[in-house]
Amino acid sequence: MLEGLGRLVHRRRWAFLLLVIVLTGAAGAFGPGLFGPGVFARFKSGGFEDPRASSALADRLGRAYFGGTDPDVLVLYRSDTMKADDPRFKRAITMTTARLPRDRVEQAVTYWAPEGVRAGSLVSRDRHATLVALELRGADEPAKLKNYEAVRARLRAPGLTARFGGAVPLAKEFGEQAAADIVHAETITALPLLLLLTMLFGAFAAAVPPLLVAMFAILGGLAVLHAVTYAADVTSFAPEVVTMMGAGLAIDYSLLVVGRFREELARRPGAPREDALGATMATAGRTVVASGVTVSAALGGLLLFPQMFLRTIGLAGIATVAVAVFGATVLLPTCLALLGPRVEWGRMPWRGPGRARRDPDGGFWYRLARSVMRRPLPYFAAVLVVLGVMAVPFLGVRFVGIDARVLPEGSGARTVAETVERDFPGGAAEPIDVVVSGDLVPRGWKPGRRATVPPYLEDFRRRLGALPGVTDARFTGYSGEYGGARISITHRYDPLDARARDLVRTVRRMSLSKDGYPMHVDVGGGTATRMDLMAGLARTLPKMAIVVGLATFVLLFMFFRSIVLPLKAIAMNVLSIGASFGAIVWGFQEGHLAGVLDFTPTGGVEATSMILVLAVVFGLSMDYEVFLLSRIREEWDRTRDDRAAVASGMQRAGGVVTGAALLFLVVVGGFATAGLTVVKLIGAGMFVAVAVDAALVRSLLVPATMRFLGAANWWLPRPLAALHAHMDLRERDSTGPLDLHWEKPPGLE
């Protein structure tokens, strides 16, 4: 089928060129609309919580019926000469808040609260700064963002400096920084990619098509993402992941296809270029499709998680892989059909005309594979020791949540958050919100009024206030419409402290009833949300491992006609992932990369980002495994000699795998210098995983293990051989027939 596609593309290359131009133009017009006016209103901040958890329900009820305990906007006013008790300080703020339009702002809470009650937590310890908490009108995040933009200029107070923090400014700055990171990464990696491609191919003309495919993959992925924003919530991280994976995979696939096309041209001097393109698609094209399917299977595991962040990244990643595969199997063959032998134009001095026809069994990779297979045990042991040492830091991993410190130092929202934590009483405290609901909640009572508090609710509040570590428990919301009340608990523990988690567990074990009828008690707040997140990830991660593992096994079984190679490939990937996770903990949790990558360590790593790295790294590692084993399998089908197949396959694919890894390292290295710490973490984790996978796992560990296994590498029970005959996805070289009959490998009893 793919050989036929290659021949069709060659015969109709001008029609396909027109198709590609139209698709690229449409994607270019629609995809970059992500960065046009109003884009950030279409993205959703957060998305890291488990929407099915009790804490998420408490948060939704709070926002819908009681008002959020966290302000939409937190304005930090400061004066170096005046204190909050100065009448001029008070007048500047009260006049500013009084002028805010009521159709935009629901409520403004200042240090000078109604009825003369002073909110001590809203003034700094040196009394030179104060906070104003705003609740914006709007049913959702886009509406609140629109209202914030409308009133932001009016929040400037005469004689005072103003900085803006809180949920809405944080989301706005997060989205803007994500867009800036994409532009930054593309700017600093474009020229290095072109130079590296030219060095790898040894010809300028061969280096250009992969960059065109990468641009197509990025634009196409962003266009798909843009369309999804109109039908579902999409996290602000998605464009960065689309750009990173689109560029990396497209260039990797292009390297494989272009290299094979040049090889076929050299093998068929004087033959029609249609034959070369057909053979290229029958072999390298099939590898690209198989790789795309295995990477998509790994990313598909993210769809099992309830968190919006992971689900939308999984969906965006799968769409990007599909676009990259389309570019490598349609756009790239179109370019090659038009270029033909001119793909060698601009040959570099170090690449002679006869290079492509050199003896494939005398190169570096052939000699390395032979060396490893002569002494497999020392290589195997040495690599395992290195990978084990790299994975050790992961044993001390500590998971934390996302906060304003993911933004670059000096950003407005981060400055406000850090100032509040450092200079204001109880700045780091996060209340535990307890929502009590049920049909027996009285409809005529409201906290804060003189109406008598129902005895059973007051008794429950006192029980909460008497818990160890609790400093206060008060009613902070009521809804007669819903039939519920909220009690906010403040405590003296750090939100990440184990004692804060114990307090949440204690509250959740408490019950409340009236006249023998139980009432619903849901517990929320930052600590409870993180606990529910970790519990949800722990429940879903085994399901992801089973689904992705089975899908990968089946796909590799179909592609390589073996049940041993898929199991080996999965085990190798686990080793790469372990090394990557250890490097992340060492660099980000322990802070050893803070100076190099310019970020503030938080003492932990964000859990959902690690799940994302797990899925992407597993897919990429399998990508390189397919690249390498496809050539080894091709040689095995031709020679039936295990050692010769490994050595020749390494010689033919080792350079491709290493070159693809180097190119991908350039791409993810650009994102490792991003402004958002989470993006740095993802980029650095992928950088380490790809480097380890290419330098140690595929180059040394794969040939060593294949030498240990010998003929068992290709073992396939007879019943499965009959099944495989109906689902064969192996590469096939169109220059010769492929034996599809099952045969017990020599020496296997």
HELIX and SHEET records of a PDB file:
HELIX    1   1 LEU A    2  ARG A   11  1                                  10    
HELIX    2   2 ARG A   13  PHE A   30  1                                  18    
HELIX    3   3 GLY A   31  PHE A   35  5                                   5    
HELIX    4   4 VAL A   39  ARG A   42  1                                   4    
HELIX    5   5 SER A   54  LEU A   61  1                                   8    
HELIX    6   6 GLY A   62  PHE A   66  3                                   5    
HELIX    7   7 PRO A   87  ALA A   98  1                                  12    
HELIX    8   8 PRO A  114  GLY A  116  5                                   3    
HELIX    9   9 GLY A  120  LEU A  122  5                                   3    
HELIX   10  10 GLU A  141  VAL A  151  1                                  11    
HELIX   11  11 ARG A  152  LEU A  155  5                                   4    
HELIX   12  12 ALA A  167  PHE A  201  1                                  35    
HELIX   13  13 PHE A  204  VAL A  228  1                                  25    
HELIX   14  14 ALA A  238  ARG A  267  1                                  30    
HELIX   15  15 ARG A  273  THR A  280  1                                   8    
HELIX   16  16 MET A  281  GLY A  285  3                                   5    
HELIX   17  17 ARG A  286  GLY A  300  1                                  15    
HELIX   18  18 GLY A  301  LEU A  304  5                                   4    
HELIX   19  19 MET A  308  PHE A  326  1                                  19    
HELIX   20  20 GLY A  327  LEU A  331  3                                   5    
HELIX   21  21 LEU A  332  LEU A  339  1                                   8    
HELIX   22  22 GLY A  340  GLU A  344  5                                   5    
HELIX   23  23 ARG A  355  ARG A  357  5                                   3    
HELIX   24  24 PRO A  360  GLY A  362  5                                   3    
HELIX   25  25 PHE A  364  ARG A  374  1                                  11    
HELIX   26  26 PRO A  376  ALA A  391  1                                  16    
HELIX   27  27 VAL A  392  GLY A  396  5                                   5    
HELIX   28  28 ALA A  404  VAL A  406  5                                   3    
HELIX   29  29 GLY A  412  ASP A  423  1                                  12    
HELIX   30  30 PRO A  455  GLY A  465  1                                  11    
HELIX   31  31 ALA A  498  ARG A  509  1                                  12    
HELIX   32  32 GLY A  526  PHE A  560  1                                  35    
HELIX   33  33 VAL A  564  ILE A  584  1                                  21    
HELIX   34  34 VAL A  585  GLN A  589  3                                   5    
HELIX   35  35 ALA A  594  LEU A  597  1                                   4    
HELIX   36  36 ALA A  607  THR A  639  1                                  33    
HELIX   37  37 ASP A  642  ALA A  672  1                                  31    
HELIX   38  38 THR A  677  VAL A  692  1                                  16    
HELIX   39  39 ASP A  693  LEU A  701  3                                   9    
HELIX   40  40 VAL A  702  LEU A  709  1                                   8    
HELIX   41  41 GLY A  710  TRP A  714  5                                   5    
HELIX   42  42 ARG A  718  HIS A  724  1                                   7    
SHEET    1   A 2 PHE A  43  LYS A  44  0                                        
SHEET    2   A 2 VAL A 234  THR A 235  1                                        
SHEET    1   B 4 VAL A 105  VAL A 109  0                                        
SHEET    2   B 4 ALA A 129  LEU A 136 -1                                        
SHEET    3   B 4 VAL A  73  ARG A  78 -1                                        
SHEET    4   B 4 THR A 161  GLY A 165 -1                                        
SHEET    1   C 2 PHE A 399  VAL A 400  0                                        
SHEET    2   C 2 VAL A 605  GLU A 606  1                                        
SHEET    1   D 4 VAL A 470  SER A 479  0                                        
SHEET    2   D 4 GLY A 484  HIS A 491 -1                                        
SHEET    3   D 4 ILE A 432  SER A 437 -1                                        
SHEET    4   D 4 HIS A 520  GLY A 524 -1                                        
SHEET    1   E 2 SER A 513  LYS A 514  0                                        
SHEET    2   E 2 TYR A 517  PRO A 518 -1                                        
END                                                                             
